Each structure stands twice: as structure tokens, then as C-alpha cells.
Amino acid sequence: MATVKTIGSSGQIALGKEHAGRQVLVEEVEPGCWVVKLGRFVPDSERWLHAARIEKALDEAIAWAEEHPAEASGLAGLELRIRR
């Protein structure tokens, strides 16, 4: 459904309160023609986390952590492990 919107003096267009806080991808396909898509986007600094190899390693680490609950440890015990 097409609607007519007016670009405000600050250069903004309101898309509706139901979309407040959401991220959008705005693509200018040609001058004056934009495609706006709702979505979730990964910052460049976190993109490496989504590589297949890294995702697999993270999934394995999370599974291990879920099966091995955290335990209290003493510094003396840790020092002995490090010195070995």
C-alpha cells in the first residue's frame, strides 16, 4: 500500500509509532527512490561472530557451559594449576 509522506525540515519521515526503535535498512536505488526494509543488523565490529566457524565454536562453548555449572574456586588452587 502506497502512502504519501512529507519530509520534515530536519529531513525526517515518520513511519508510524509501531516501528519506533526498530532498525531499518534504507537503500537509495536511484536518486530520489528509496527502499526501506525493517530488520536486525549486525554492527561491523561484531560481524566476525557470525562466521560459520566461529558460530560453531560459540555453540559448543555454550553447550559445555550449560553442562558444567560454575564452581567456586580458591586462588591458591588456581596458582597451583598455573605453576604446573
C-alpha positions as CSV (number, residue, x, y, z in Angstrom):
1,M,0.0,0.0,0.0
2,A,1.5,3.3,-1.0
3,T,1.1,6.4,1.2
4,V,2.2,10.0,0.8
5,K,4.6,11.3,3.5
6,T,6.1,14.7,3.8
7,I,9.8,15.1,4.6
8,G,10.1,17.5,7.6
9,S,12.5,20.4,7.8
10,S,15.0,18.2,9.7
11,G,15.0,15.6,6.8
12,Q,13.0,13.0,8.7
13,I,10.0,10.9,7.7
14,A,7.7,9.3,10.3
15,L,6.9,5.7,9.5
16,G,4.5,5.2,12.5
17,K,4.8,4.6,16.2
18,E,4.5,0.8,15.7
19,H,8.0,0.9,14.2
20,A,9.6,3.1,16.9
21,G,13.0,1.9,18.0
22,R,13.3,-0.6,15.1
23,Q,16.3,-0.6,12.8
24,V,15.7,-0.1,9.1
25,L,17.9,-0.5,6.0
26,V,17.5,2.4,3.6
27,E,18.7,1.8,0.1
28,E,18.7,4.5,-2.5
29,V,18.2,2.6,-5.7
30,E,18.4,5.7,-7.8
31,P,18.3,9.4,-6.9
32,G,15.0,10.1,-5.1
33,C,13.9,6.4,-5.0
34,W,14.5,4.6,-1.7
35,V,13.6,1.1,-0.5
36,V,13.1,0.9,3.3
37,K,13.3,-2.6,5.0
38,L,12.8,-3.4,8.6
39,G,15.3,-5.8,10.1
40,R,18.1,-6.6,12.6
41,F,21.5,-5.6,11.5
42,V,24.9,-6.7,12.8
43,P,27.5,-4.0,13.5
44,D,30.7,-4.4,11.5
45,S,32.7,-4.9,14.8
46,E,30.5,-8.0,15.6
47,R,30.3,-9.5,12.1
48,W,33.1,-11.9,12.8
49,L,31.0,-13.6,15.4
50,H,28.6,-14.8,12.7
51,A,31.2,-16.6,10.6
52,A,30.3,-20.3,10.4
53,R,33.5,-21.5,12.1
54,I,33.1,-19.0,15.0
55,E,29.4,-19.7,15.4
56,K,30.1,-23.4,15.7
57,A,32.8,-22.8,18.3
58,L,30.5,-20.5,20.3
59,D,27.6,-23.0,20.2
60,E,30.0,-25.7,21.5
61,A,31.2,-23.4,24.3
62,I,27.7,-22.5,25.3
63,A,26.7,-26.2,25.4
64,W,29.7,-27.0,27.5
65,A,28.9,-24.2,29.9
66,E,25.3,-25.3,30.3
67,E,26.5,-28.9,31.2
68,H,29.2,-27.7,33.6
69,P,27.9,-25.2,36.1
70,A,30.3,-22.7,37.6
71,E,32.0,-23.8,40.8
72,A,33.7,-21.7,43.5
73,S,37.4,-21.8,43.3
74,G,40.2,-20.6,45.6
75,L,43.1,-18.5,44.4
76,A,45.6,-21.0,45.9
77,G,44.2,-23.8,43.8
78,L,44.4,-21.6,40.7
79,E,48.0,-20.7,41.4
80,L,48.9,-24.4,41.7
81,R,47.3,-25.1,38.3
82,I,49.2,-22.2,36.7
83,R,52.6,-23.3,38.0
84,R,52.3,-26.9,36.7
